[in-house]
Amino acid sequence: MKLQLEKFGKTLISRELGSEALKAFQPTLRELSKDEELEIDFSGVLTLSPSWADEFLSPLLDQLGDRLILLASDNLSVHATIKILCEVNKRSFNIKT
């Protein structure tokens, strides 16, 4: 399954909004089969803050592990945010190049 993060907005900021986005995505996430991957596509996202991503991506990483795939992005805020989350959580994301 591929998720276009842009459906949550072009500017993804704040813990509250990240948490709300995850709650809104939960029904769709339940449709994911046990062996299916979830690909996160950052196309169209202008800004991704560490707080939003921590509320949305970190729980998905906990839940899905290696089945969570982040698609490559040329967006510098995406790169910086993913780097921060990896350092803070001491875990790596599976990034598809």
N, C-alpha and C positions, 0 to 999 in steps of 0.2 A: 504494500500500500504506500502511496506517495501522498504526503501532506504538504500543501503549499502554505507556508506560514503567512504569506501575504493575505490570506483570508481573515486573519486576525488584525490586519492593519499594516500600513507601511512603516509606521514608527512604533516599535514594540518596546515600551518602557514601563517601569514600575512593577513592584512585586504583586500588587493587587490585581493589575490587569493580566499579568502572567498566570496568576492563580485562577482567575476567572476564565481565561482561555483554556487552561487545562481541564477545568470542570466542564466547559462546553464541549470539549473534545472527547471526554470519557465515553459517552455512548458509542461513538465511532470506534474508539480504541477497543471496546469490548467485542467488536465484530472481527478483530484481527485474530487469525488462527494461531495456534501455539507455535507453529514453525515459520510463520510469515514475518517478513521484515517490515519495518516502518521507516521509510525514507523521508527525511526532512529537507524540503527544498526552500532555500532562502531567496529565490528569485523574486524581485519586486519589493523586498524589504529594504528600506533606506537606513533604518537605525535599529539595532538590537542591543538592548542594555543588559548588563550582567544580572540585574535584579529580575527582569522579566524572564530571561533565559533560565535562571536558577529555579524559578517557580514552575517553569514549563518543561524544560529539557532535563533537568536533574532528576525529577521524579520518573520521567520516561526512561532515563538511563537505569535507574534503580529497578524499574518494572521489567524492562525489555532486555537489558544488558547488550550483548553483541548484536541483537536484532534491531537495535536503533542505529540507523545509518544517517549520517549528516552528509548531504551532497555538497560538493565543493562549491565555494562561492568566492567571488573576487571582491566582496564587500569588506572593507577594512574593519568596520564595527563588528561584523560577524566573527572575523578572525580574532580580534582582540577579546571579544566576549568569550569565545570558546576557550581561548588560552587561559583566561582568568578562571573559568569554571573548572578546567582541568587542574590548575594549581590549587585552588581552594578545596575542591572535593577529592584531590589526590586520586583521580580516576581519569581515564582517557575515553574519548568518544571515538566511535568507528567512523572515520571520514573517508568517503568515496571520492577519489580524485579522477 
